[in-house]
Amino acid sequence: MYRQDEPSTFAAGRRVFSMVPAFTLLFTLLFALPLPANEAGDGPPEWAVPRAGSPPPHPTDPAKTFTVPGSDLALTQEQIDNPFNAPDWFPDEHAPMPDIVKHGREPGVFACAMCHLASGAGHPQSARLAGQSADYLMRQLQAFGNGDRNSYLGDFIDNLHTLESDQDAREAAQWFAALTPQRHQQVIETDTVPMTTFYGNTFMRVVDEEAAGSEPLDGRIIEVPEDYRAVENRSPRGHFLTYVPPGSLERGRQIAEGGSGLAPCASCHGADLRGTALGPSLAGSFPTYLIRQLYDFRSGKRRGIADQTGYMGTSSKMLSEQDIVDVAAYLGSLEP
C-alpha cells in the first residue's frame, strides 16, 4: 500500500461486459447483493453498493474464445458464463471441486465458483470464502434460512433455492475453508480517482474511459479491476486497485485496535484478524464488502446466529460513517 497524491496511469479500463449474472447460494452467505441504501437511512452509502449498469452495446461473437494470463485453456463467453459449469482455469492449484461448487444443482442453485471463483477470492460484490471456517460458512447458511440474516435484495434472497442437502452445504463449506486465501487487491491512499461506472450486468465498477479524467475521492472507497478482461473471464488470479481516503489506514488501525473505545477487533477475530471460532477472517477482505456488512449489523439485517456474540449489532451503531470507511480500508490492506 502506498500514498498517491496525483492520479497516474490507471491500469483498469472500461469494458463491454457480457457476463450472465451468476448467483450462488454461498454467495449470499457472506454478501448482500447490491441495491441503493434504503429509505430509512440505515443502509450503506450508495457508492458502496454495487449495481447493474447499461447493457453492452454489442454482443460477443459466440465463436470467439478467451483465456486468462497463465492458463492454457480457451473458452467461449457462453462457456465462461455457464452457471452450471464454473470455469476452472487452473485446476492443478486446488483440490478437486465438489460437484456443488463446480456445477451447482439445476435449475435453481448455480455453481458456487461462478461468483466466488475457483480461488474462493470472490470480488468486491461477492464475498471471499477462501480460508473462512467451515462452521462459520454453515452458520451463515443457517442464518439465511431462519431469517437471522437478510440482504438489500429482499424478495430475491427469499426466493433463492436452497441447497438440496446438508451434505452439499457441508462439502462446499469444507472445500472453501481448505483454500489458502491470497491477496487480490492493492490498497492506495489518494485524494483523486479515475472516473468510474458500473457497466453491463456484472455489478462491478470499472474505469470509465469514455468519461476520461479523474474526480475527488471525497471520502469514498473505490475498487476497480486492474485487468478487467481477466476479471470478466473469472480468473481466480484477478487483481483490484482499491482507492481509499488519505489517512484512513492509520485511523482504521487505531479503531481496530480499540482506540475508539470499542473492543479491539482481535478480541473475536484473532490477533492477526484472520479469524477464530468466534469471528470470521477480516484481513484482506474487500473494503466495500466489509462496509456493507457493518451497515447490515447496524440495521439488524445480520443478527442472531449471523452475529454469534451479539456484539456487532451494538458496536456498529457506535461507529460514524468515516469510522466505518477507515476501519474497512485498514482491514482490506492487511495480508489475508
PyMOL commands that set and color helices and strands:
alter all, ss='L'
color gray80, all
select helices_A, chain A and resi 25-30+46-48+77-80+91-93+99-102+113-116+134-146+155-158+166-178+228-232+248-256+266-269+287-299+304-306+311-318+321-333
alter helices_A, ss='H'
color red, helices_A
select strands_A, chain A and resi 2-4+65-66+75-76+185-190+192-194+196-198+205-207+214-216+222-225+240-244
alter strands_A, ss='S'
color yellow, strands_A
deselect
rebuild
show_as cartoon
